[in-house]
Amino acid sequence: MLSLLLSTLAFFIAAWYLNRYLDEQGIGQGMTRGALVLVLASLLSWGAGAAVDWVQVKIDGPQATPQADLPELLKAVGSARP
């Protein structure tokens, strides 16, 4: 959830800065510029989300997936019964 929130925030900040930068460069507003801003802001947002996920794994450690261990657990429980 944290990744979603921070990547959304990063998208809007990146889009604002990119629009401001392109205005300073004198590039006119249009569909091509809008698509460029969308793609670049999306890439930066994706990168921010990936960075948050990476940091979270480094702090918390890898999370075990209970679905992968379920068949082994059921075998162990089934074999333990008399």
Secondary structure, 3 states (H helix, E strand, C coil): CHHHHHHHHHHHHHHHHHHHHHHHCCCCCCHHHHHHHHHHHHHHHHHHHHHHHHHHHHHHCCCCCHHHHHHHHHHHHHHHCC
